[in-house]
Amino acid sequence: MKHLIGIPALLLLAAAAYAFPRQQPQQAQGVQQPQAAKIPNGSKVFVAPMGGFEVPLKKAIKDKKVPMEVVEQREQADYEITGTSESKKAGAAKKIILGSWHSDEDASIKVADLKSGEIVYGYAVHKQDSAHGQRSTAEACAKHLKDEAIAPK
């Protein structure tokens, strides 16, 4: 008898869900959503010191063919990349229990327009059990910088 009462209740619930579908939030007409500013292709960028992370980041920008020119003097640049990087080496428990000697890596970068001071792009990455350390996070930062922040030719 208990099951006979439960079945109609489920059918009623299913019918109500079908009759009242979720409404999608409506956007105001005539109002455009702000779009992220794109960095012009071929812009000059200065990579600020980041506790050693700037070295693999510069190499990754070159290796991933990010269409930016890295300059050594901040005064010559249109944009500046700043950020942080942290490595957490595998502890004894991780090595013994999981058998993993790889580190956990975190990095974040932001790109600022030096003329206006505006932050035009930001990216953060976490790599767990990173086989290549900072290189992995630097390559992820460079790839996303190329794919998301640089304007097409």
N, C-alpha and C positions, 0 to 999 in steps of 0.2 A: 504494500500500500504506500509506503514511503516513496518508492521509486515512481509511482504514478503521479504524485504531486510534483516531484522534481522535474520531470520531463516537460510539462506545460510551462513551468517557470523558466526553464532554459530556452524553450521556443519563444516565449514572450520577450526574453532578454535579447535573443538573436534578432527578432523582428524589430525591436526598438533600435538596436544598433544599425540595422540596415536602413530604417526609415529616417534616422537622424545622423547622417554622415558628418564627420568632423569638418568644420569649416576651415578653409585656408585663410591665414591673415591677409587682408587686402592692403595693397599699397595705395597711397594717395596718387591720384592721377596727375600727371604733369610734373611730378617731383622725381628727379633722377636720383638714384642712389649714388653716393660719392664713389668714384673709382680711384684706385690706388694710382698715385703718380708713377709713371714709368721713367726709369733712368735712361737718358738718350744713349743709343748705341755708340761706343767709342769714347765715352766720357772718361776723364782722368780721375782716378781714385787713389787716395792715400790710405794705407792699411796701418792703423795705429798700433803701437806696441800692446800686446795682450799676454804678457807673461810667457812668451815663447810660442803661443798659438799662431801668431802672425806668420811665422815661417811656413808651416804646412798649409795655411790658408792661402798665402801668395802662390805657393806651388800648385795648389788645387785650382785656383783661378786660372792659372796658365794651362794646366793639364786638361781642364774641362772646357777650355776655349771660351771663357766668359768674355764677351765683347766689351771689355773695359781695358784701359791702359793704367797699369799700376805705376805710380810715381813714388819716388823716395822722399820728396819734400812736400810737406802739407800745403805750402804756399802755391804749389803748381797744380793742386788738385781742385776739382769741382765738387767732389764728394769725399767723405771720410767713412771708413769702416772701423767701428769699435766693437768690442765684445769681451766675452769671458769664456774660459774653458776650464773644465775640471776633470781630472782623472781619478778614479778610485780603483786602486789595484786590488786584485783578488786576495782575500784573506785566507788564513789557514783552513778555516771551516769550509769555505767555498772550494778550495783546492782538494781537500780530503773527501768531503761528502759529494760534491757535484763533479769533481774531476776537471774543473775549469780553471785555467790559469789566466784567462782573458780579463781585461779591465772593463769597468763601466765608464763610459765617456759622456759628458754633457758639454754642450757649447751653445752659445747664442751670439748673434751678431746684429748690429743695426747699422744702417747706412743713412748718413745725414748729408743734406745739401749744405755745403759750407757757406754759401751766400745768404740763404734764408734761415739756416739753423733747423729747418724742418726735417724730421725723421721720415724718410721716404720708403724705407723697407726694414723689416725685422724678421728674424728667423731663429728658432731654437730647435735643438736636436738632442735626443738621448739615444745612445747606442749601448745596449746591454751586451755583455760578453763580446766586446769589440776586439777582433783579432789584430787590428792594425792601429789601435790607439787613436791618437789625435788625427791621424791621417783620414780615418773614416769619417769623423765629424767634420773635418775641414772640407772633404769632398762633398758631403751632403750639403753643407752651407753654400759651396760654390755652385753645385747643380741647381739648387733652388733659387739662388740669386740669378743665374742665367735664365731659368725657365719662367720665373715669376716677376722679376723686377726690371729686367732690361727690355726696353722698347724694341720691337722688330725693326729691321733696316727699312 
